Amino acid sequence: MRRALVLAMAGLLAAGCPAVAQTAEDRETIIGSCLEDLQLSEAGCACVADQAEGDLDATTHHLFALALSDPTAMAAMAATTGFTPEQAQAMTDFVTTAPTQCARTTMQ
């Protein structure tokens, strides 16, 4: 999950994203990546998806999911729209904190 995000971030900082809605498909992408890459429990991955919906604005949420499923498409989307340094930082902060927080929460 983190590796895919890091690879996609380079293309984002110089580009941007249109306003989009958070979707069930994005949620499933996040959960699927979490289960495969982080190997958290289903509850832990649902927690990560819930946090993504709460911590990231809709555009950043969509780009995060796209980075996990198709970094090339994400870079193409970013190249045609605007993505702020604040959104990039929010995504980075999320990736570095949410999985650990959710792993701890669901282990209790």
Residue pairs with C-beta under 8 A, 6 or more apart in sequence:
1 33
1 34
1 37
1 38
1 68
1 95
1 99
2 95
2 96
3 37
4 33
4 37
4 67
4 68
4 71
5 64
5 67
5 68
5 91
5 92
5 95
7 67
7 71
8 63
8 66
8 67
8 71
8 74
8 75
9 67
9 88
9 91
9 92
11 74
11 75
11 78
11 79
12 63
12 74
12 75
12 78
12 83
12 87
12 88
13 83
13 85
13 88
15 75
15 78
15 79
15 80
15 81
15 82
15 83
16 78
16 81
16 82
16 83
16 84
17 59
17 60
17 62
17 63
17 77
17 78
17 81
17 82
17 83
17 87
18 59
18 81
19 58
19 59
20 58
20 59
20 62
21 58
21 62
22 53
22 58
22 61
22 62
23 62
25 65
26 61
26 62
26 64
26 65
26 66
27 49
27 52
27 53
27 65
29 65
29 66
29 68
29 69
30 45
30 48
30 49
30 52
30 64
30 65
30 68
31 42
31 45
31 46
31 48
31 49
33 68
33 69
34 40
34 44
34 45
34 48
34 49
34 99
35 42
35 45
38 44
38 45
38 48
38 99
38 103
40 48
40 99
40 102
40 103
40 106
41 106
43 106
44 99
44 102
44 103
44 105
44 106
45 102
47 98
47 101
47 102
47 105
47 106
48 98
48 99
48 102
51 94
51 98
51 101
51 102
52 61
52 64
52 65
52 94
52 98
53 61
55 90
55 93
55 94
55 98
56 64
56 90
56 91
56 94
57 87
57 90
59 83
59 87
60 87
60 90
60 91
63 74
63 77
63 78
63 83
63 87
63 91
64 91
64 94
64 95
66 73
66 74
66 77
67 74
